[in-house]
Each structure stands twice: as C-alpha cells, then as structure tokens.
Amino acid sequence: MKPTIFCLAVLLSFLILSAAPLGADPGEHSALVVIDVQKAFSDPEGFSPVCRDQADHMLPVINALVQKFSDRKREIIYIKQEYIRDTEFDARLNVLGNSRFTKRMQSAFSNPDFETYLHDHNISRLYIVGLAAEYCVAATVADALGKGLDVSVVEDGVAAKYCGALPSELETLRGKGADIVRSDRI
C-alpha cells in the first residue's frame, strides 16, 4: 500500500471511530429543552399556528427524545408562553417530570428561574426542540450561546412558523454557533 493511501486509510478510520455513534448518550450535563409546544401554535386553529406538516412530524420526534432523556435520567425542561391564549401543552406531547417554566418574551432566558435551574443542575449542553424556529427557538439559542452554553438544535424536532423558513433558519443558527443534529444522532 502506498504511504499516501495508508495515511488516508488511518485518518478515515480515526474519523469513523471518533465520531459519536448513533444513539449516543447526550451526557450527564445535558438537558432537553422543549419550547412552546402548545395548542396555540401546534393546532391549525390555534392563536398562531406553525407549519402544520412540520409540527405533525416534530411531535413524535420530541416524544421519542423525551422518553430517551427520561430513560437515561437526563433533564427534560418544558418552556411555554403565558401571554397568549391556549397556553396548555399540545395534548399529543409527552410531558414527564415537573421542570416547567413560563416566559413572557421569546427567549426561555427571559425567565431568570430557567437560568438558575440550569446552573443549579450543572447543565452545560442544551438540546433544543419545539416552536417556532424563527422566533422562540432562535431567541433561546442566541441567549444560551451568549451565556457560554453548548447548544444543539434538533433539526427534525423543530418547526417553523412558515413552511419554507426552516432550512434557512437552521443555517442561521448554525452560523451563530449552534450544532444542528438529527434526533437519531442523540
């Protein structure tokens, strides 16, 4: 084998072996943050519905992640807006545990108790899912990155207000420093 080919083979083997395996444990300092999966946004007749196809696809993904984080005894945090009608969670959402925070602005960090909770539980990585990618998800991601947290946005676990906006919004979030991951990689 030529030295160049051998070096490439060794490098490729290293990259494959060092990559996170499918279904990797999110880590003990991680939390799943479920943002605004409320009837007001996920119901087509709600106050401000998001792209229905994305919301319908997103819910089973979020529920699977909720179960995975619960099984691994990782934190699951639910965030919801309280300044709108239909504040209850979408009935299809699997809500486990009592880590729930309300907010009056787009970012989850607008509630200081949320940041305190993260600090008190030594959470340094957030896996973000929910609604809407262009607004509350984006604002929460920006604030989390600004506070030095590691952020992964679960691309198949978020929905946008406007159906065509999701790909460009995910790229914008990646450009700001967030990791964009698929749920099957967590």
DRENVOMI-96425 format. One record per residue (C-alpha): residue number from 1; residue in one letter; x, y, z. Coordinates in steps of 0.5 Angstrom, whole numbers, always signed. Layout:
// DRENVOMI-96425
<pt><resi>NUM</resi><resn>a</resn><u>X</u><v>Y</v><w>Z</w></pt>
...
END
This chain:
// DRENVOMI-96425
<pt><resi>1</resi><resn>m</resn><u>+0</u><v>+0</v><w>+0</w></pt>
<pt><resi>2</resi><resn>k</resn><u>+3</u><v>+7</v><w>-2</w></pt>
<pt><resi>3</resi><resn>p</resn><u>+4</u><v>+11</v><w>+4</w></pt>
<pt><resi>4</resi><resn>t</resn><u>-1</u><v>+17</v><w>+2</w></pt>
<pt><resi>5</resi><resn>i</resn><u>-6</u><v>+12</v><w>+1</w></pt>
<pt><resi>6</resi><resn>f</resn><u>-4</u><v>+8</v><w>+8</w></pt>
<pt><resi>7</resi><resn>c</resn><u>-4</u><v>+15</v><w>+12</w></pt>
<pt><resi>8</resi><resn>l</resn><u>-11</u><v>+17</v><w>+9</w></pt>
<pt><resi>9</resi><resn>a</resn><u>-14</u><v>+10</v><w>+11</w></pt>
<pt><resi>10</resi><resn>v</resn><u>-11</u><v>+11</v><w>+18</w></pt>
<pt><resi>11</resi><resn>l</resn><u>-14</u><v>+18</v><w>+18</w></pt>
<pt><resi>12</resi><resn>l</resn><u>-21</u><v>+16</v><w>+16</w></pt>
<pt><resi>13</resi><resn>s</resn><u>-21</u><v>+10</v><w>+21</w></pt>
<pt><resi>14</resi><resn>f</resn><u>-20</u><v>+15</v><w>+26</w></pt>
<pt><resi>15</resi><resn>l</resn><u>-25</u><v>+20</v><w>+24</w></pt>
<pt><resi>16</resi><resn>i</resn><u>-30</u><v>+14</v><w>+24</w></pt>
<pt><resi>17</resi><resn>l</resn><u>-28</u><v>+11</v><w>+31</w></pt>
<pt><resi>18</resi><resn>s</resn><u>-28</u><v>+18</v><w>+34</w></pt>
<pt><resi>19</resi><resn>a</resn><u>-35</u><v>+20</v><w>+31</w></pt>
<pt><resi>20</resi><resn>a</resn><u>-41</u><v>+20</v><w>+36</w></pt>
<pt><resi>21</resi><resn>p</resn><u>-44</u><v>+13</v><w>+35</w></pt>
<pt><resi>22</resi><resn>l</resn><u>-52</u><v>+13</v><w>+33</w></pt>
<pt><resi>23</resi><resn>g</resn><u>-56</u><v>+14</v><w>+39</w></pt>
<pt><resi>24</resi><resn>a</resn><u>-50</u><v>+17</v><w>+44</w></pt>
<pt><resi>25</resi><resn>d</resn><u>-52</u><v>+19</v><w>+51</w></pt>
<pt><resi>26</resi><resn>p</resn><u>-53</u><v>+26</v><w>+51</w></pt>
<pt><resi>27</resi><resn>g</resn><u>-48</u><v>+27</v><w>+57</w></pt>
<pt><resi>28</resi><resn>e</resn><u>-50</u><v>+28</v><w>+64</w></pt>
<pt><resi>29</resi><resn>h</resn><u>-49</u><v>+35</v><w>+64</w></pt>
<pt><resi>30</resi><resn>s</resn><u>-55</u><v>+36</v><w>+58</w></pt>
<pt><resi>31</resi><resn>a</resn><u>-62</u><v>+38</v><w>+58</w></pt>
<pt><resi>32</resi><resn>l</resn><u>-67</u><v>+37</v><w>+53</w></pt>
<pt><resi>33</resi><resn>v</resn><u>-71</u><v>+44</v><w>+53</w></pt>
<pt><resi>34</resi><resn>v</resn><u>-78</u><v>+43</v><w>+50</w></pt>
<pt><resi>35</resi><resn>i</resn><u>-80</u><v>+50</v><w>+47</w></pt>
<pt><resi>36</resi><resn>d</resn><u>-87</u><v>+53</v><w>+46</w></pt>
<pt><resi>37</resi><resn>v</resn><u>-91</u><v>+46</v><w>+44</w></pt>
<pt><resi>38</resi><resn>q</resn><u>-97</u><v>+49</v><w>+46</w></pt>
<pt><resi>39</resi><resn>k</resn><u>-104</u><v>+48</v><w>+43</w></pt>
<pt><resi>40</resi><resn>a</resn><u>-104</u><v>+56</v><w>+41</w></pt>
<pt><resi>41</resi><resn>f</resn><u>-98</u><v>+54</v><w>+36</w></pt>
<pt><resi>42</resi><resn>s</resn><u>-99</u><v>+47</v><w>+34</w></pt>
<pt><resi>43</resi><resn>d</resn><u>-106</u><v>+47</v><w>+33</w></pt>
<pt><resi>44</resi><resn>p</resn><u>-108</u><v>+49</v><w>+26</w></pt>
<pt><resi>45</resi><resn>e</resn><u>-114</u><v>+53</v><w>+29</w></pt>
<pt><resi>46</resi><resn>g</resn><u>-109</u><v>+56</v><w>+35</w></pt>
<pt><resi>47</resi><resn>f</resn><u>-107</u><v>+63</v><w>+36</w></pt>
<pt><resi>48</resi><resn>s</resn><u>-101</u><v>+63</v><w>+32</w></pt>
<pt><resi>49</resi><resn>p</resn><u>-100</u><v>+56</v><w>+28</w></pt>
<pt><resi>50</resi><resn>v</resn><u>-94</u><v>+54</v><w>+26</w></pt>
<pt><resi>51</resi><resn>c</resn><u>-93</u><v>+50</v><w>+19</w></pt>
<pt><resi>52</resi><resn>r</resn><u>-97</u><v>+44</v><w>+20</w></pt>
<pt><resi>53</resi><resn>d</resn><u>-93</u><v>+39</v><w>+17</w></pt>
<pt><resi>54</resi><resn>q</resn><u>-87</u><v>+41</v><w>+21</w></pt>
<pt><resi>55</resi><resn>a</resn><u>-91</u><v>+41</v><w>+27</w></pt>
<pt><resi>56</resi><resn>d</resn><u>-94</u><v>+34</v><w>+26</w></pt>
<pt><resi>57</resi><resn>h</resn><u>-87</u><v>+31</v><w>+24</w></pt>
<pt><resi>58</resi><resn>m</resn><u>-84</u><v>+34</v><w>+30</w></pt>
<pt><resi>59</resi><resn>l</resn><u>-88</u><v>+32</v><w>+36</w></pt>
<pt><resi>60</resi><resn>p</resn><u>-87</u><v>+24</v><w>+35</w></pt>
<pt><resi>61</resi><resn>v</resn><u>-79</u><v>+26</v><w>+35</w></pt>
<pt><resi>62</resi><resn>i</resn><u>-80</u><v>+30</v><w>+41</w></pt>
<pt><resi>63</resi><resn>n</resn><u>-84</u><v>+25</v><w>+45</w></pt>
<pt><resi>64</resi><resn>a</resn><u>-78</u><v>+20</v><w>+43</w></pt>
<pt><resi>65</resi><resn>l</resn><u>-73</u><v>+24</v><w>+46</w></pt>
<pt><resi>66</resi><resn>v</resn><u>-77</u><v>+26</v><w>+52</w></pt>
<pt><resi>67</resi><resn>q</resn><u>-77</u><v>+18</v><w>+53</w></pt>
<pt><resi>68</resi><resn>k</resn><u>-70</u><v>+17</v><w>+51</w></pt>
<pt><resi>69</resi><resn>f</resn><u>-68</u><v>+23</v><w>+56</w></pt>
<pt><resi>70</resi><resn>s</resn><u>-72</u><v>+20</v><w>+62</w></pt>
<pt><resi>71</resi><resn>d</resn><u>-69</u><v>+13</v><w>+61</w></pt>
<pt><resi>72</resi><resn>r</resn><u>-62</u><v>+16</v><w>+61</w></pt>
<pt><resi>73</resi><resn>k</resn><u>-64</u><v>+20</v><w>+67</w></pt>
<pt><resi>74</resi><resn>r</resn><u>-63</u><v>+27</v><w>+64</w></pt>
<pt><resi>75</resi><resn>e</resn><u>-66</u><v>+33</v><w>+65</w></pt>
<pt><resi>76</resi><resn>i</resn><u>-72</u><v>+35</v><w>+61</w></pt>
<pt><resi>77</resi><resn>i</resn><u>-75</u><v>+42</v><w>+61</w></pt>
<pt><resi>78</resi><resn>y</resn><u>-81</u><v>+45</v><w>+59</w></pt>
<pt><resi>79</resi><resn>i</resn><u>-82</u><v>+52</v><w>+57</w></pt>
<pt><resi>80</resi><resn>k</resn><u>-88</u><v>+56</v><w>+55</w></pt>
<pt><resi>81</resi><resn>q</resn><u>-91</u><v>+62</v><w>+54</w></pt>
<pt><resi>82</resi><resn>e</resn><u>-96</u><v>+65</v><w>+58</w></pt>
<pt><resi>83</resi><resn>y</resn><u>-98</u><v>+72</v><w>+55</w></pt>
<pt><resi>84</resi><resn>i</resn><u>-102</u><v>+68</v><w>+50</w></pt>
<pt><resi>85</resi><resn>r</resn><u>-109</u><v>+64</v><w>+49</w></pt>
<pt><resi>86</resi><resn>d</resn><u>-109</u><v>+57</v><w>+49</w></pt>
<pt><resi>87</resi><resn>t</resn><u>-103</u><v>+56</v><w>+54</w></pt>
<pt><resi>88</resi><resn>e</resn><u>-104</u><v>+49</v><w>+55</w></pt>
<pt><resi>89</resi><resn>f</resn><u>-99</u><v>+44</v><w>+52</w></pt>
<pt><resi>90</resi><resn>d</resn><u>-101</u><v>+40</v><w>+46</w></pt>
<pt><resi>91</resi><resn>a</resn><u>-105</u><v>+34</v><w>+48</w></pt>
<pt><resi>92</resi><resn>r</resn><u>-100</u><v>+30</v><w>+44</w></pt>
<pt><resi>93</resi><resn>l</resn><u>-94</u><v>+32</v><w>+48</w></pt>
<pt><resi>94</resi><resn>n</resn><u>-91</u><v>+27</v><w>+53</w></pt>
<pt><resi>95</resi><resn>v</resn><u>-90</u><v>+31</v><w>+59</w></pt>
<pt><resi>96</resi><resn>l</resn><u>-85</u><v>+28</v><w>+64</w></pt>
<pt><resi>97</resi><resn>g</resn><u>-83</u><v>+31</v><w>+70</w></pt>
<pt><resi>98</resi><resn>n</resn><u>-84</u><v>+38</v><w>+73</w></pt>
<pt><resi>99</resi><resn>s</resn><u>-79</u><v>+42</v><w>+70</w></pt>
<pt><resi>100</resi><resn>r</resn><u>-83</u><v>+47</v><w>+67</w></pt>
<pt><resi>101</resi><resn>f</resn><u>-82</u><v>+55</v><w>+66</w></pt>
<pt><resi>102</resi><resn>t</resn><u>-86</u><v>+60</v><w>+63</w></pt>
<pt><resi>103</resi><resn>k</resn><u>-84</u><v>+66</v><w>+60</w></pt>
<pt><resi>104</resi><resn>r</resn><u>-87</u><v>+73</v><w>+57</w></pt>
<pt><resi>105</resi><resn>m</resn><u>-82</u><v>+74</v><w>+52</w></pt>
<pt><resi>106</resi><resn>q</resn><u>-79</u><v>+70</v><w>+46</w></pt>
<pt><resi>107</resi><resn>s</resn><u>-73</u><v>+67</v><w>+50</w></pt>
<pt><resi>108</resi><resn>a</resn><u>-73</u><v>+62</v><w>+55</w></pt>
<pt><resi>109</resi><resn>f</resn><u>-68</u><v>+66</v><w>+59</w></pt>
<pt><resi>110</resi><resn>s</resn><u>-73</u><v>+72</v><w>+60</w></pt>
<pt><resi>111</resi><resn>n</resn><u>-75</u><v>+68</v><w>+66</w></pt>
<pt><resi>112</resi><resn>p</resn><u>-69</u><v>+68</v><w>+71</w></pt>
<pt><resi>113</resi><resn>d</resn><u>-71</u><v>+62</v><w>+74</w></pt>
<pt><resi>114</resi><resn>f</resn><u>-69</u><v>+58</v><w>+68</w></pt>
<pt><resi>115</resi><resn>e</resn><u>-62</u><v>+60</v><w>+68</w></pt>
<pt><resi>116</resi><resn>t</resn><u>-62</u><v>+59</v><w>+76</w></pt>
<pt><resi>117</resi><resn>y</resn><u>-64</u><v>+52</v><w>+74</w></pt>
<pt><resi>118</resi><resn>l</resn><u>-59</u><v>+50</v><w>+69</w></pt>
<pt><resi>119</resi><resn>h</resn><u>-54</u><v>+53</v><w>+74</w></pt>
<pt><resi>120</resi><resn>d</resn><u>-56</u><v>+49</v><w>+80</w></pt>
<pt><resi>121</resi><resn>h</resn><u>-57</u><v>+43</v><w>+76</w></pt>
<pt><resi>122</resi><resn>n</resn><u>-50</u><v>+44</v><w>+73</w></pt>
<pt><resi>123</resi><resn>i</resn><u>-53</u><v>+44</v><w>+66</w></pt>
<pt><resi>124</resi><resn>s</resn><u>-48</u><v>+46</v><w>+60</w></pt>
<pt><resi>125</resi><resn>r</resn><u>-51</u><v>+43</v><w>+54</w></pt>
<pt><resi>126</resi><resn>l</resn><u>-58</u><v>+44</v><w>+51</w></pt>
<pt><resi>127</resi><resn>y</resn><u>-62</u><v>+40</v><w>+46</w></pt>
<pt><resi>128</resi><resn>i</resn><u>-67</u><v>+45</v><w>+44</w></pt>
<pt><resi>129</resi><resn>v</resn><u>-74</u><v>+42</v><w>+40</w></pt>
<pt><resi>130</resi><resn>g</resn><u>-80</u><v>+46</v><w>+39</w></pt>
<pt><resi>131</resi><resn>l</resn><u>-83</u><v>+52</v><w>+36</w></pt>
<pt><resi>132</resi><resn>a</resn><u>-82</u><v>+57</v><w>+33</w></pt>
<pt><resi>133</resi><resn>a</resn><u>-75</u><v>+56</v><w>+30</w></pt>
<pt><resi>134</resi><resn>e</resn><u>-75</u><v>+63</v><w>+27</w></pt>
<pt><resi>135</resi><resn>y</resn><u>-78</u><v>+66</v><w>+34</w></pt>
<pt><resi>136</resi><resn>c</resn><u>-77</u><v>+63</v><w>+41</w></pt>
<pt><resi>137</resi><resn>v</resn><u>-72</u><v>+57</v><w>+39</w></pt>
<pt><resi>138</resi><resn>a</resn><u>-68</u><v>+63</v><w>+35</w></pt>
<pt><resi>139</resi><resn>a</resn><u>-68</u><v>+67</v><w>+41</w></pt>
<pt><resi>140</resi><resn>t</resn><u>-67</u><v>+62</v><w>+46</w></pt>
<pt><resi>141</resi><resn>v</resn><u>-61</u><v>+59</v><w>+42</w></pt>
<pt><resi>142</resi><resn>a</resn><u>-58</u><v>+66</v><w>+42</w></pt>
<pt><resi>143</resi><resn>d</resn><u>-58</u><v>+67</v><w>+49</w></pt>
<pt><resi>144</resi><resn>a</resn><u>-56</u><v>+60</v><w>+51</w></pt>
<pt><resi>145</resi><resn>l</resn><u>-50</u><v>+61</v><w>+46</w></pt>
<pt><resi>146</resi><resn>g</resn><u>-49</u><v>+68</v><w>+49</w></pt>
<pt><resi>147</resi><resn>k</resn><u>-48</u><v>+65</v><w>+56</w></pt>
<pt><resi>148</resi><resn>g</resn><u>-43</u><v>+60</v><w>+54</w></pt>
<pt><resi>149</resi><resn>l</resn><u>-47</u><v>+54</v><w>+54</w></pt>
<pt><resi>150</resi><resn>d</resn><u>-47</u><v>+49</v><w>+48</w></pt>
<pt><resi>151</resi><resn>v</resn><u>-53</u><v>+48</v><w>+44</w></pt>
<pt><resi>152</resi><resn>s</resn><u>-55</u><v>+43</v><w>+39</w></pt>
<pt><resi>153</resi><resn>v</resn><u>-62</u><v>+44</v><w>+36</w></pt>
<pt><resi>154</resi><resn>v</resn><u>-65</u><v>+38</v><w>+34</w></pt>
<pt><resi>155</resi><resn>e</resn><u>-67</u><v>+39</v><w>+26</w></pt>
<pt><resi>156</resi><resn>d</resn><u>-73</u><v>+34</v><w>+26</w></pt>
<pt><resi>157</resi><resn>g</resn><u>-75</u><v>+37</v><w>+33</w></pt>
<pt><resi>158</resi><resn>v</resn><u>-77</u><v>+44</v><w>+31</w></pt>
<pt><resi>159</resi><resn>a</resn><u>-82</u><v>+47</v><w>+27</w></pt>
<pt><resi>160</resi><resn>a</resn><u>-82</u><v>+54</v><w>+23</w></pt>
<pt><resi>161</resi><resn>k</resn><u>-88</u><v>+59</v><w>+23</w></pt>
<pt><resi>162</resi><resn>y</resn><u>-87</u><v>+59</v><w>+15</w></pt>
<pt><resi>163</resi><resn>c</resn><u>-86</u><v>+52</v><w>+12</w></pt>
<pt><resi>164</resi><resn>g</resn><u>-81</u><v>+55</v><w>+7</w></pt>
<pt><resi>165</resi><resn>a</resn><u>-77</u><v>+58</v><w>+13</w></pt>
<pt><resi>166</resi><resn>l</resn><u>-74</u><v>+52</v><w>+17</w></pt>
<pt><resi>167</resi><resn>p</resn><u>-68</u><v>+50</v><w>+13</w></pt>
<pt><resi>168</resi><resn>s</resn><u>-65</u><v>+58</v><w>+12</w></pt>
<pt><resi>169</resi><resn>e</resn><u>-67</u><v>+59</v><w>+20</w></pt>
<pt><resi>170</resi><resn>l</resn><u>-63</u><v>+52</v><w>+22</w></pt>
<pt><resi>171</resi><resn>e</resn><u>-57</u><v>+55</v><w>+18</w></pt>
<pt><resi>172</resi><resn>t</resn><u>-57</u><v>+62</v><w>+21</w></pt>
<pt><resi>173</resi><resn>l</resn><u>-57</u><v>+58</v><w>+28</w></pt>
<pt><resi>174</resi><resn>r</resn><u>-51</u><v>+54</v><w>+26</w></pt>
<pt><resi>175</resi><resn>g</resn><u>-48</u><v>+60</v><w>+23</w></pt>
<pt><resi>176</resi><resn>k</resn><u>-49</u><v>+63</v><w>+30</w></pt>
<pt><resi>177</resi><resn>g</resn><u>-45</u><v>+57</v><w>+33</w></pt>
<pt><resi>178</resi><resn>a</resn><u>-51</u><v>+52</v><w>+35</w></pt>
<pt><resi>179</resi><resn>d</resn><u>-50</u><v>+45</v><w>+33</w></pt>
<pt><resi>180</resi><resn>i</resn><u>-55</u><v>+42</v><w>+28</w></pt>
<pt><resi>181</resi><resn>v</resn><u>-57</u><v>+35</v><w>+30</w></pt>
<pt><resi>182</resi><resn>r</resn><u>-62</u><v>+30</v><w>+28</w></pt>
<pt><resi>183</resi><resn>s</resn><u>-65</u><v>+26</v><w>+33</w></pt>
<pt><resi>184</resi><resn>d</resn><u>-63</u><v>+19</v><w>+31</w></pt>
<pt><resi>185</resi><resn>r</resn><u>-56</u><v>+22</v><w>+33</w></pt>
<pt><resi>186</resi><resn>i</resn><u>-57</u><v>+23</v><w>+40</w></pt>
END
